[in-house]
Amino acid sequence: MLVTGMGGPAAALLAARLHQEHARTTIVVTATEGEARELASDLSQYLPMPPAGAEGLQAPAVLHLAAHDVSPYSELSGDRQALRARMAGLYLLAKGAPLAAVVVSARSLLQRVIPKEEFVALCDQLVVGHEIDRELLAQSLVAAGYTRSTVVDEPGQFAVRGGVVDFYPPVYRFPVRLELFGDMLESIRHFDSETQRTLRELESVVIHPVRETIQTRGSELRNRLLAAGDAANHPSKQTRHLIDNILSGIEFIGIENLSPAFHARMDAMHSYLDLPTSTWLVLEPGLVWQRAQDELDDAERRYQDQLESHRIAFAPSEHYLEVEDVRAAIESHARRIEAQALRLV
């Protein structure tokens, strides 16, 4: 549904009615990130929270899938909390969580993401009473982007202390503590990261990737970075040092700008949003397409600046979809309608 002349609470009410009348996930696209954030807040007032699952996972009624808040050509890292929330959102979409609505901006929809098939392959579920190999579990957490720490107090961390394994999947409100008896998973509990006191007991828990800078199947990280370095006339010694740091698991500011090198090909956001039962609602489509094109134009300018400055960078097509591809994907689900013709009450 492509809607003009509507925004704010009225748009939130329309989105809620679409979900209530058709029992489908309503996917709302806005022109700007600020509009997406406000609409998600308004929409959450109309839709009830779904029940928690057996694994203690409480999916929100309304998911705001925020865009990366920095350009892939800025040599900066985005807000860590926002990045973790984005990965949690991808998990909910990939696993078909019972979301009433998903709100995305033009920028968020345009940005490429970790391939869905590879994302799902790195997810796992641990169940009380099953056997676990601690070393293999630690390897799985590292492969999914978790950082080993002595104490777990932030999403994306894990710690192993004898028969206790703590880790913090961003999709949960609290970190998780596993207690092992030999190789048997004896208990799973949430715990408070400040007091370290255990909280609710769980029957099972999920693991999901916590960042996009993790190497997935089919990637040729070293070759991709060497080629990007050559294209920018970047000093070869510095390129090799960069590669060594990445392969050693060292994170650094701006590593997200190299995300395309970690995958054979980054995926379209709408591959996660291609839900079997969904209704698309695009608010002010003309503005949505214009904002998307502005983002691409800015990315192309920044990319050329990076090359001229001999900095390693990947072309906009590696980080973004083309506007027409996004538009075609949305319009295959949508039909045009004027807001004035809608009956909201």
Residue pairs with C-beta under 8 A, 6 or more apart in sequence:
1 18
1 279
1 280
1 281
1 282
1 334
1 335
1 336
1 337
2 282
2 285
2 331
2 334
2 335
2 336
2 337
3 11
3 14
3 281
3 282
3 283
3 284
3 285
3 337
3 338
3 339
3 342
4 284
4 285
4 286
4 338
4 339
5 338
5 339
5 340
6 14
6 283
6 339
6 342
7 35
7 39
7 283
7 284
8 38
8 39
8 42
9 42
10 339
10 344
11 28
11 39
11 42
11 281
11 283
12 39
12 42
12 43
12 45
12 46
13 46
13 344
14 281
14 339
14 342
14 344
15 26
15 28
15 39
15 43
15 101
15 281
16 26
16 43
16 46
16 47
16 100
16 101
17 344
18 24
18 26
18 279
18 281
19 25
19 26
19 47
19 100
19 101
19 279
22 279
23 277
24 277
24 278
24 279
25 99
25 100
25 101
25 102
25 275
25 277
25 278
25 279
26 100
26 101
26 102
26 278
26 279
26 280
26 281
27 101
27 102
27 103
27 104
27 273
27 275
27 278
27 279
27 280
27 281
28 36
28 39
28 43
28 101
28 102
28 103
28 104
28 281
28 282
28 283
29 104
29 105
29 106
29 109
29 280
29 281
29 282
29 283
29 288
29 330
30 36
30 39
30 103
30 104
30 105
30 106
30 283
30 284
30 288
31 105
31 106
31 283
31 284
31 287
31 288
31 290
31 291
32 105
32 106
32 107
32 291
33 66
33 67
33 69
33 105
33 107
33 108
35 105
35 283
36 64
36 66
36 103
36 104
36 105
36 108
37 64
37 66
39 103
39 283
40 62
40 63
40 64
40 101
40 103
43 62
43 101
43 103
44 60
44 61
44 62
47 61
47 62
47 100
47 101
48 61
48 100
49 58
49 60
49 61
50 59
50 61
50 97
50 98
50 99
50 100
52 58
53 59
54 202
54 203
54 204
55 125
55 202
55 203
55 204
55 205
55 206
56 172
56 190
56 200
56 202
56 203
56 205
57 97
57 171
57 172
57 206
58 173
59 92
59 97
59 98
59 99
60 99
61 99
61 100
61 101
62 99
62 100
62 101
62 102
62 103
63 89
63 92
63 93
63 99
63 101
63 102
63 103
64 89
64 103
64 104
65 86
65 89
65 90
65 93
65 102
65 103
65 104
65 108
65 269
66 82
66 85
66 86
66 89
66 105
66 108
67 104
67 105
67 107
67 108
67 111
68 78
68 82
68 83
68 86
68 111
68 256
69 78
69 79
69 82
70 76
70 77
70 78
70 256
71 298
71 299
71 302
72 256
72 257
72 259
72 299
72 313
72 314
72 319
73 257
73 299
73 302
73 303
73 305
73 306
73 313
74 254
74 257
74 302
75 253
75 254
75 257
75 311
76 253
76 254
77 253
77 254
77 255
77 256
78 256
80 154
80 156
81 155
83 211
83 256
84 155
84 156
84 170
84 210
84 211
85 170
87 170
87 208
87 209
87 210
87 211
87 212
88 169
88 170
88 171
88 208
90 113
90 114
90 119
90 208
90 209
90 272
91 119
91 123
91 169
91 171
91 206
91 208
91 209
92 99
92 171
93 99
93 102
93 272
93 273
93 275
94 116
94 119
94 120
94 123
94 272
95 120
95 123
95 206
96 275
102 273
104 269
104 273
105 291
106 288
106 289
106 291
106 292
106 295
107 291
107 292
107 295
108 269
109 269
109 270
109 292
109 321
109 326
109 330
110 269
110 292
110 295
110 296
110 320
110 321
110 323
110 326
111 269
111 319
111 320
112 260
112 266
112 267
112 268
112 269
112 318
112 319
112 320
112 321
113 212
113 266
113 267
113 268
113 269
113 272
114 209
114 212
114 214
114 216
114 259
114 263
114 266
114 267
115 216
115 263
115 264
115 265
115 266
115 267
116 267
116 271
116 272
118 216
118 217
118 263
119 208
119 209
121 216
121 217
122 140
122 143
122 144
122 207
122 208
122 209
122 214
122 216
123 144
123 206
123 207
123 208
123 209
124 140
124 206
124 207
125 204
125 205
125 206
125 207
126 132
126 137
126 178
126 185
126 188
126 204
126 205
126 206
126 207
127 185
127 203
127 204
128 185
128 186
128 187
128 188
128 202
128 203
128 204
129 184
129 185
130 184
130 185
131 183
131 184
131 185
132 178
132 180
132 183
132 184
132 185
133 183
134 160
134 165
134 180
134 183
137 165
138 148
138 158
138 160
138 165
140 207
141 148
141 158
141 167
141 207
142 148
142 249
143 214
144 207
144 208
144 209
144 210
144 214
145 156
145 209
145 210
145 211
145 213
145 214
146 156
146 157
146 158
146 167
146 210
147 156
147 157
147 158
147 251
148 157
148 158
148 159
148 160
149 157
149 158
149 159
150 159
151 159
152 158
152 159
152 166
152 167
152 168
152 175
152 193
153 168
153 175
153 193
153 194
154 168
154 193
155 168
155 169
155 170
155 175
155 210
156 168
156 170
156 210
156 211
157 167
157 168
157 175
158 165
158 166
158 167
158 168
159 165
159 166
159 167
163 179
163 180
163 181
164 177
164 178
164 179
164 180
165 177
165 178
165 180
166 175
166 176
166 177
166 178
166 191
167 175
167 176
167 178
167 207
168 175
168 176
168 193
169 176
169 205
169 206
169 207
169 208
169 210
170 208
170 210
171 206
171 208
172 190
172 205
173 190
174 190
174 191
174 192
174 193
174 199
175 190
175 191
175 193
176 188
176 189
176 190
176 191
176 202
176 205
177 188
177 189
177 190
177 191
177 198
178 185
178 187
178 188
178 205
179 185
179 186
179 187
179 188
179 189
180 186
187 201
188 201
188 202
188 203
188 204
188 205
189 198
189 199
189 200
189 201
189 202
190 198
190 199
190 200
190 202
191 197
191 198
191 199
192 199
211 256
212 256
212 259
212 262
212 263
212 266
213 246
213 251
213 255
213 256
213 258
213 259
213 262
214 262
215 221
215 262
215 263
216 262
216 263
216 264
217 264
218 263
218 264
219 261
219 262
219 263
219 264
220 264
221 243
221 246
221 247
221 261
221 262
222 243
222 247
224 260
224 261
225 239
225 242
225 243
225 246
225 258
225 261
225 312
226 239
226 243
228 234
228 261
228 312
228 313
228 314
229 236
229 238
229 239
229 242
229 312
231 307
232 306
232 307
232 310
232 311
232 312
232 313
233 310
234 310
234 311
234 312
235 310
239 312
242 312
245 252
246 255
246 258
257 313
257 314
258 312
258 314
259 266
259 319
260 266
260 314
260 318
260 319
261 314
266 318
266 319
268 321
268 325
268 326
268 329
269 321
270 326
270 329
270 330
278 333
279 333
280 330
280 333
280 334
281 334
282 288
282 330
282 334
289 323
289 327
292 323
292 326
293 323
295 320
296 316
296 320
296 322
296 323
299 316
299 319
299 320
300 316
303 313
303 314
303 315
303 316
306 312
306 313
307 313
